[in-house]
Amino acid sequence: MSPLDPRGAADTPVCSILDIPGPRWFHPGDPIWRVHGDAATPIGVTTGLLMLAANPAFAAALTAADAVENPWSADGYLHDLIEITTFGTVDDAMVTIENSHRDRSTFSGTTEHGQYYYGSDPELVEWAHAATTWALLAAYQRFAARPLTPAESDRYVSQTAGIGHLHGCRVSPTTVRELEQLLRSSRDRARATSAGQRAATRLRETARACKGLVGTSVTAHRSCITVVHAAASLVPSDVRRALDLPHRPMDRTAVFGRISRAHEGLGAPMLTTRAPIAAPSAMRARPA
């Protein structure tokens, strides 16, 4: 079950998030719409989760959320945040972001290296936003059928910066160059922890076999083993070392040959969720 659960009844009819009326921040043709609505999106989300798991503070948060043994709950949480803030209505996106603030504020403590952390630390939030943005863009550029141009890539980073500001980032990169500079300057955030390594191991152990897609759904191959391998092939070397990940280079043909040929025909995202949309809550350490 997805961490994104409706507040309505269990028999609430299923509809596409794109069918819910209301103003939105982004529209078809925007780079962020293309990147987050591609079949490569689950790879980018899992890449982002691996980068977060290599950070001792986030590894500690995974432990506090009981997500080390089931890291797919955290993967789904990230996926739902990205999906709603990109494709959902402004109202649904703002509610989701507000709940994300509340979720983060419940996490604080000491990392395995003895350093104090708290989930709402602005620098931590800024780094997490940058890492996730980089991961999604890297996955799209490596595996999508039609990569972004340099100008479109900068536009994508700029569009994600607006969301980052709402999440609490005081400063967010607005170009690919700024994004890469920020991540290069914070390489010391990737450090080995038993929790981070265990979460990465459990991703590989619990991923399901890729049986292909029946349609052109963006999310149908979430938690697929090929997605995990593709994500592991994308992470920077310091993250790979911190998580003790195998180095398996993968190209687009290998990845989507194992998942589905439907990727070629994915012209628009097909995102299904239950209405009314509720903010993610699976990662909360305790009830609000």
PAKOL-775823 format. One line per 5 residues: number of its first residue (from 0); their letters; for each residue y, x, z of C-alpha. Coordinates in Angstrom, 1 decimal. Last residue first. Example, Ala and Ser with C-alpha at 12.3 -4.5 7.8 and 13.67 -1.06 7.14 Angstrom:
<recs>
1	SA	-1.1 13.7 7.1; -4.5 12.3 7.8
</recs>
This chain:
<recs>
287	APRAR	14.7 0.5 15.3; 11.0 0.7 15.7; 9.6 4.2 16.2; 9.1 7.3 14.1; 10.3 5.6 11.0
282	MASPA	8.5 6.9 7.9; 7.0 3.6 6.9; 10.4 1.8 6.8; 11.5 1.7 3.2; 14.3 -0.9 2.7
277	AIPAR	13.2 -4.4 1.7; 13.3 -5.9 -1.8; 13.2 -9.7 -2.0; 11.2 -9.6 -4.1; 8.0 -7.6 -4.5
272	TTLMP	8.0 -4.5 -6.7; 7.3 -3.7 -10.4; 8.9 -0.9 -12.4; 8.4 -0.8 -16.1; 10.9 1.9 -17.2
267	AGLGE	12.0 1.7 -20.9; 10.8 3.5 -24.0; 7.5 4.7 -22.8; 5.7 5.0 -26.1; 4.8 8.6 -25.9
262	HARSI	3.7 8.2 -22.3; 1.1 5.7 -23.4; -1.1 8.7 -24.4; -2.3 8.6 -20.8; -3.2 10.8 -17.8
257	RGFVA	-5.3 13.7 -18.8; -3.7 14.4 -22.1; -0.4 13.8 -20.3; -0.9 16.8 -18.2; -2.5 19.2 -20.6
252	TRDMP	-0.1 18.4 -23.4; 2.9 18.8 -21.1; 2.0 22.2 -20.0; 0.3 23.4 -16.8; 0.4 26.7 -15.0
247	RHPLD	-2.1 26.8 -12.1; -1.0 29.0 -9.2; -2.9 27.8 -6.1; -0.8 26.6 -3.2; -0.6 28.5 0.1
242	LARRV	2.2 26.2 1.3; 4.6 29.0 2.1; 3.5 31.0 -0.9; 4.0 28.2 -3.3; 7.4 27.4 -1.8
237	DSPVL	8.5 31.0 -2.2; 7.1 31.0 -5.8; 9.2 28.0 -6.9; 7.4 24.7 -7.3; 6.5 23.6 -10.9
232	SAAAH	2.8 24.4 -11.1; 2.2 22.6 -7.7; 3.7 19.4 -9.2; 1.4 19.6 -12.2; -1.6 20.0 -9.9
227	VVTIC	-0.5 17.1 -7.8; 0.1 14.9 -10.8; -3.3 15.8 -12.2; -4.8 14.7 -8.9; -3.3 11.2 -9.3
222	SRHAT	-1.3 9.9 -6.2; 1.0 8.0 -8.5; -0.5 7.3 -11.9; 0.7 3.7 -12.3; 4.3 4.5 -11.4
217	VSTGV	6.1 4.5 -14.7; 4.0 1.7 -16.2; 3.3 2.1 -19.9; 0.1 0.1 -20.0; -3.5 0.6 -19.2
212	LGKCA	-3.0 4.1 -17.8; -5.6 6.9 -17.6; -8.4 7.4 -15.2; -6.8 10.2 -13.2; -9.0 10.9 -10.2
207	RATER	-7.5 10.2 -6.8; -5.5 12.5 -4.6; -6.9 12.8 -1.1; -7.9 16.5 -1.0; -5.0 17.8 -3.0
202	LRTAA	-2.3 15.9 -1.0; -4.3 16.8 2.1; -3.9 20.5 1.4; -0.1 20.2 0.9; 0.1 18.3 4.2
197	RQGAS	-2.0 20.9 6.0; 0.2 23.7 4.6; 3.3 22.0 5.9; 1.8 21.2 9.3; 0.5 24.8 9.7
192	TARAR	3.9 26.2 8.9; 4.8 28.8 6.3; 8.5 29.2 5.6; 10.7 27.9 2.7; 14.2 27.5 4.2
187	DRSSR	14.9 31.2 3.6; 15.4 30.4 -0.1; 18.7 28.9 0.7; 21.1 30.8 -1.6; 18.7 30.3 -4.6
182	LLQEL	18.7 26.6 -3.9; 22.5 26.3 -3.9; 22.9 28.5 -7.0; 20.4 26.4 -8.9; 22.3 23.2 -8.1
177	ERVTT	25.6 24.8 -9.0; 24.3 25.9 -12.4; 22.7 22.5 -13.0; 26.1 20.8 -12.5; 27.6 18.5 -9.9
172	PSVRC	26.2 20.1 -6.8; 26.6 18.1 -3.6; 29.0 18.7 -0.7; 29.4 16.5 2.4; 25.9 15.0 1.8
167	GHLHG	25.5 11.9 4.0; 23.1 9.7 1.9; 26.1 8.1 0.3; 27.3 11.5 -0.9; 23.8 12.3 -2.3
162	IGATQ	23.9 9.1 -4.3; 27.1 10.3 -6.0; 25.6 13.8 -6.5; 22.7 12.2 -8.3; 25.1 11.2 -11.1
157	SVYRD	26.6 14.7 -11.3; 23.1 16.3 -11.5; 22.3 13.9 -14.4; 25.6 14.7 -16.2; 24.8 18.4 -15.9
152	SEAPT	21.4 17.7 -17.5; 23.0 15.6 -20.2; 25.3 18.5 -21.1; 22.4 21.0 -21.2; 20.4 18.6 -23.4
147	LPRAA	17.8 16.4 -21.7; 14.2 16.7 -22.6; 12.5 14.2 -25.0; 8.8 13.7 -24.5; 9.0 14.5 -20.8
142	FRQYA	6.8 17.2 -19.2; 8.9 20.3 -18.5; 12.4 18.9 -18.6; 11.3 15.8 -16.6; 9.5 17.8 -14.0
137	ALLAW	12.4 20.2 -13.6; 14.9 17.4 -13.3; 12.9 15.6 -10.6; 12.3 18.8 -8.6; 15.9 19.9 -8.9
132	TTAAH	17.2 16.6 -7.6; 14.6 16.7 -4.7; 15.6 20.2 -3.7; 19.4 19.4 -3.9; 19.0 16.2 -1.8
127	AWEVL	16.9 18.1 0.8; 19.4 20.9 1.0; 22.3 18.5 1.5; 20.4 16.5 4.2; 19.5 19.7 6.0
122	EPDSG	23.2 20.9 5.9; 24.3 17.5 7.1; 21.9 17.5 10.1; 20.8 13.8 10.2; 17.1 14.7 10.7
117	YYYQG	17.6 17.0 13.7; 16.3 20.5 14.1; 15.9 23.0 16.9; 14.2 26.3 16.0; 11.0 27.4 17.7
112	HETTG	9.1 28.5 14.6; 6.8 25.5 14.7; 10.0 23.4 14.5; 11.6 21.9 17.6; 12.8 18.3 18.0
107	SFTSR	14.6 15.6 16.1; 13.7 12.7 13.9; 15.0 9.2 14.7; 18.3 9.8 12.8; 16.4 10.2 9.5
102	DRHSN	15.1 6.6 9.6; 18.5 5.2 10.4; 20.1 7.0 7.5; 17.2 5.8 5.3; 17.9 2.3 6.5
97	EITVM	21.5 2.6 5.3; 20.4 4.0 2.0; 18.0 1.1 1.4; 20.7 -1.4 2.3; 23.1 0.3 -0.1
92	ADDVT	20.5 0.3 -2.9; 19.7 -3.4 -2.4; 23.3 -4.3 -2.6; 24.0 -2.1 -5.6; 21.1 -3.7 -7.5
87	GFTTI	18.0 -1.6 -8.0; 17.3 0.8 -10.8; 18.5 4.2 -9.5; 18.9 3.6 -5.8; 15.8 1.4 -5.7
82	EILDH	13.5 3.8 -7.6; 14.6 7.0 -5.9; 14.2 5.5 -2.4; 10.9 4.0 -3.4; 9.5 7.3 -4.7
77	LYGDA	10.6 9.2 -1.6; 8.8 6.7 0.6; 5.7 6.8 -1.6; 5.5 10.6 -1.3; 5.9 10.2 2.5
72	SWPNE	3.1 7.8 2.6; 1.1 10.0 0.3; 1.3 12.7 3.0; -1.5 11.0 4.9; -2.8 13.7 7.3
67	VADAA	0.7 15.1 7.7; 2.3 11.7 7.8; 2.1 10.9 11.5; 5.9 10.5 11.4; 6.5 13.2 14.0
62	TLAAA	4.3 15.6 12.0; 6.1 14.8 8.8; 9.4 15.5 10.7; 8.0 18.9 11.8; 7.2 19.7 8.2
57	FAPNA	10.7 18.6 7.3; 12.2 21.1 9.8; 9.8 23.9 8.8; 10.8 23.5 5.1; 7.7 24.0 2.9
52	ALMLL	6.9 20.3 3.2; 10.3 19.5 1.6; 9.4 21.6 -1.5; 6.0 19.9 -1.6; 7.7 16.5 -1.4
47	GTTVG	10.1 17.4 -4.2; 7.2 18.4 -6.5; 5.5 15.1 -5.6; 8.6 13.2 -6.6; 8.9 15.2 -9.8
42	IPTAA	5.3 14.6 -10.8; 5.7 10.9 -10.0; 8.8 10.9 -12.4; 7.0 12.4 -15.4; 6.1 8.9 -16.8
37	DGHVR	9.9 8.5 -17.2; 12.2 6.1 -15.5; 13.8 8.5 -13.0; 14.8 11.0 -15.7; 15.9 8.4 -18.3
32	WIPDG	17.9 6.3 -15.8; 19.5 9.5 -14.4; 20.6 10.5 -17.9; 22.3 7.2 -18.5; 21.0 5.5 -21.6
27	PHFWR	19.9 2.4 -19.7; 22.3 1.6 -16.9; 23.4 3.0 -13.6; 25.3 1.8 -10.5; 24.0 -1.7 -10.7
22	PGPID	25.5 -5.2 -10.5; 23.2 -8.1 -9.7; 20.2 -10.0 -11.0; 16.6 -8.9 -10.1; 14.7 -8.5 -13.3
17	LISCV	14.9 -4.7 -13.3; 13.0 -4.6 -10.0; 10.2 -6.3 -11.9; 8.6 -9.3 -10.3; 5.8 -10.0 -7.8
12	PTDAA	5.8 -13.4 -6.2; 6.1 -13.5 -2.4; 2.5 -14.2 -1.1; 2.9 -11.8 1.8; 5.9 -13.6 3.0
7	GRPDL	9.3 -12.1 3.0; 10.5 -8.8 4.5; 9.1 -7.0 1.6; 7.2 -3.7 1.9; 8.2 -0.3 0.5
2	PSM	5.8 2.1 2.1; 3.5 1.2 -0.8; 0.0 0.0 0.0
</recs>
